[in-house]
Amino acid sequence: MKSILKFTILLLLILSIVSGWLVFGEGTHFSEKIKYVLIPKSATNKKSILKNLEENHIVKYPFILDLFTSITGDWEHIKPGKYEVKKGQNIWTIARQINKGRTAEMKLVINRLRLKEDLAKLISKSFSPDSIEVMNYLQSNDSLAKWNVDTNTVFTLIIPDTYNFYWDASLDKIFQKLHEASDVFWNKNGRENKLASSKLSKQEVYTLASIVDEETNYDSDKYKIASVYINRLQKKMPLQACPTIKYAMRDFTLTRIYEKYLTNPSLYNTYKHKGLPPGPICTPSPKTIDIVLNAPKTDYLFFVAKSDFSGYHHFSSNFAEHNSFAKEYQKALDIYMAEKQAGKN
C-alpha cells in the first residue's frame, strides 16, 4: 500500500513538473524575435485562434494552450486585435495576454510620402483600416474638416516621425495624434514667430518645404532654393518648379522636364499657375521645414543643376547668367544621355 502511495505521489510530482514546464517553459515555436497574431472580429472562437497559432507556428504545443485556457475559462473573453508574441514567451503569458486584450502597439513610421495612396498603403499594412477605407477618408472633405485641412492640404498635418497606435486604432484616432504632434512641432523652437516674419501660413511653409525637399538632398542648396522661391512668390513670378510637374504628371521617375509637360492643366503645374500649388507634393522632413523658415535673404531668382552632375546648383539673380548655366547643363545632359543610349554609361 505504501509503495502504491509513493508511486502515485511520484507520478503526480512528475506530472506537475512536466505540466509546469509545458505551461511556464518556453512556449514559442519560431526563430524571429517577434511575431504578430491577428485575431479578427470574425474569428474570436477557440477553434479559429488555435488554427491561426498552429498554421503560423506561434506556439510549440497548441493543445496545451487549449487545455490551459479551457481550465481557466479564458476562451470566453477573447478580444479581437493584433497581439505581439516574443520569442521565448510561455503559454501562460500568451494566454493571459490574449485574454486581457493586451493588443500590440504598432509603429507608424512616416518618412517621405508623395501620394495619398502611399499613406493608405502604409496605414493598412499595420492597422485594421484597409487601404480603401483610408483612401475614402483622405478624399472626404467632411472627414478632414475637423482637422482644418482638405483633400489637398491633408499632408500638412503630417510631421514625419514614428507614431505608436494599437492595431484597431480608428482613422480619427490616428489623425488626432498626427494633428497634436503637428501642433507641438509648430509651437517649438520659435517657429510661430518665424512664421509671422515670413508672412506665410503653416500650410504654405509646409507646401514650399515639400517642393524644396524634392529639389535636392543638400541642405546648403536647400537654403538658397528656398530663398529663390520666396523671392519669386514676393515678386508674383511663377515658381516654375520641376518637382511640381512630376507631381502633376504622377510620374516621379522623370529625369528631364520637356516642353510638352508644361501644358499640363493641373493646378500643381507651377509653370502654368502662379503661386504655390494647392497643397504639398510630399511630406518634407522637419529639417527642411526649418530651412524654409530660416531661408536667407538673397536676390536669387533662378537656379539650375551644375553640369558636373554633383547634385549642387548654380544660383543667379538675372536671367542672362542663369540661361548661360542652363545651356551648359543641357549640353552636358545631352552628352550623358547620348552616351547612355550608346551603352557607355
N, C-alpha and C positions, 0 to 999 in steps of 0.2 A: 504493500500500500504506500509506504514512504517513497519507494523508488518511482512509483507512478506519479506521485505528487511532485517529486523533484523533476521528473521528466516534463511534466506539464508546465511547471514554473519556468524551466529552462526553455521550453518551446515558446512560451508566452514572451519570455525575455528576448529571445531571438527574433520573434515576430515583431516585437516592439522596436527593436533596434533597426530591423530591415524597413519597417514602416516609417520610422523616423528618418532614416536615410533617404527613402524614396520621396518623402514629403518635404524634408528640410535640407536635403543634399542638393547638389547641382541638378536642376531640372530642365535646363535648356538643351536644345539639340541643333545648334548652329555655330558656325565659326566666326561670324561677324560680331562686332562689338554690340550692335543694337539691331533689333528687328521690330517692325511695327505690325500690330494685329488690328485689322479693321473689322469692327463688328457693326454692320449696317442696321438700320432700324428694322429692316425686313427679316433679319436673321439673328434675333437675340435668344433663340431657343438653344438648348443644350446640344442637340444633335448637330446643328449648323456650326456652332462655335468649335466643338471638338473636331469636326471635319476640317474646318479652317486651320486650326492649330496643327493638325496632323499633316495635311497637304503642304503646309508651308514650313514643316519641320521646325516648329517653335519649341515644343516640349518633347522630352525623351519618352515619357510614359503617359500618354493621354488617358489611359484607363485609370491611372492613379489620380489624375486631376478630376476625372469624372466621379470616382468613388469619394474622394475627399470633399468635393463641393456638394455632392449629394447628401453626405452626412451632416455637413454644416448648414445646408439649406441655401447656399449661395446662388444656385441656379435660378432661384425665384426673384432675384434682384439684379440680374444682369442689365447693364446700361449700354446702349449703343455708343460707338465712338472709336477713336484710334488710340490704341494703347502701345506704349513703349515697353519692350521686353529686353532687358540687358543680358548679355552672355553670363551664365553662371547663376542666374536667379533660381530660387527654388519654387516648387509647386505651391507652397503655402503663400508666398509673396505674390505670385502671379494671380492666384485665385482671389486673394483679398483686394488686389489692385483692380481687377475687373469688377468684383462685387461692389466696391466702394465708388465705382465710376471715376477712378483716377486716370482720366484720359491724358494722353501725351500733349505737352506743349510743343507745337511745331514752329519752325522758324520760317518767316517770310523774308528772304534775303533779296532786297531790291538794289540793283546796280543801275546800269543804263537800260532803259526801256524806250522804245520808239513808238510802238503802236498799242492801241487798246487790246488787240489780240495777244500781244506779248504779256500784258498784265493778267489777262484772263487765263492764259495757259499756266502762268506762274502760280496764281491762286488755286486753280483747280488741281494742280499737281499735288498739293499738300493739304488741302482743306476740302470740306464737304461740298461747297457750291461747285457745280460743273462749269465748264467754260462758257456754255450757252447762257447760264444764269448770270454769270459775271458780265458777259457782253451786254445782256439786256439791261443790267444795272448801269453800266458805263454809258449806254446810249439813251438813257432816260433822263431828261432834264428834271422831271418830277422827283426821281430818286436822288439826284445830285444837288437839288436846290437847298437842302438842309445844310450843305457844306459850303454854300456860297460859291459854287462852281457850276459850269455847264459841261456839255459834251465836248467842247473844245478845250476848256481850261482845267478839266478834271486832274490832269497830271500835275498841275501846280500845287496840289495838295501833298504831293509825294516828295519827301526828302530822302534820297537813297540812304538806306541803313538796314539793320537787321531788326525785325519785329517778331515778337512771340505771341502766338494765339493758340487756343485749343482748336482741335480739328473741326469741331462743329460750330466754330465762330460764324456768326451771320455777317453778311456783307456790310450791314450798318455798323456792326461792332468793329470790323476791320477798318472801315473808313473813319470811324470815330477816333480810333487810335492814330491813324495817319494824320487826321486833322489836328489832334492835340500835339503830336510831335512837330508838325509844321509850325504851330503857334509858339512852341518852346524854342524852335530854331530861330524864328524871326525876332523873338524877344531877347535873344542873347547877343553879346559882343557888339552892342551899339548898332545893330542892323537897322532898327527902326529910325534912328537919327540919320543914318546914311541914306535910307530910302527917301526921307524928307528932302535931303540935299539933292538927290538925283532927280527929283520931280517925276519919278516913275512909280507905278504901283508895284506891289509884291508880284502880281501876276505878270506884269510887263518885265520886271527884272528877271524873273524866272524864265520867261519866254526868250528873252535876249540871251540869257546864260545857256539855254538849250542850243541856240544857234552857235554861240562861241565854242561850246563843248564839242560840237560836231566839226568845227573848222580845223582844230589842231589838238595835239596832246601836250604841246609845250606851253607851260604856264607863262613863260616870258612873252610869248607871242599872244597868248590869250588876253593879257592886259591891253596890248596895243590894238588887237582886233576889237575888243570891247569899246575902246575909245573911238575907233573908226565908226562903228555902228551908232554910238551915241551922238557923234558929230553929224552923221547922216540924218538921224532922227530929228535933231535940232534944226537942221537946215531943210527939213522936209524933202530930202532926197530919197529915192527908193533904196532899200538896203542892198538889193542885188546879191543876196546870199545864196551861194550854190547849194548848201545843205537843204535849204527850203525847197529847192527844185526837186531834189532827190525824194524829199518827203511828199511833195505834191504828186510825183510820179510813182510813189510807193516802190521805189527801186533804189536800195541803199548800196548796190554794187556798182553804180555808175562811177566811172573814173574821169569822165570828161563830159562837160555840160555843153551840148550842141545847141545851135540857134533854134532848132525846131522844138526843143523842150521849153523854151522861154515863152511860148504862146499858150502853155497850159492854163486854162481858166481858173484853176484852183486859187482860193484866197491865200493859200500858203506860198504862192508864186510871188516872191518879193521883187522880181524883176517887173512884173505886170502891175502889182498893187503896192502903193506906198505904205510906209509904216510897218509895224510889227504884224506878223501873221495872227490869226485868231487865237492861237494857243501854242504851247511849246511843241517842239518837234522831237523831244526826247526828255528823259529825266536827267538833268545835269547834275554833276557832282556838287556837294555843298561848297567845295573849294572854288568851283567856277562861279557859283552864285556870289561868293565873296569877292572874286576877282572883278565881276561886273560892278559890284557896289564900291569897289576901290579903284575903279578904272582911272588911269592918269589923264590929266588934261593935255591933249595934243591937238595939232592941226591936221592930223592924218584924215584923209577921206577915201583912200584906196589902199588895197594890199593885194599881193599876188604871190603864189608859191615861188620859192627860189628854184632856179634852173638846175641846181645840183641835186634836187630831189631829197634834200636833207629833212624836209618837213617844216623848215622855217620859212618866213615870208619877208618880202620887201614891202616897206610901207612908204607911201607918198602922200604929199599934200596937194599935188597938182596932177592933172590927167596926162600931160605930156610925159612926165617922168614915169608914171605908172604904166603908160602904154609901151614905153621902151622896155620896161621889165617884163611886161606881159608877153611881148613879142619874143623876148629872149626865152621865156619859159615855154611858150608854144612851140618854138623851134626845137628846143631840147626834147619836148614831149613827142613831137612828130618823129624825131630820130629814134627815140626809145621805142615807140610803137612799131616803127618800120623794122627795127632790129628784132623786136619780139615776134613779129609775124614771120620773119625770116628764120626764127629759131635760135637767134644769138643770145637771147635773154632767158 
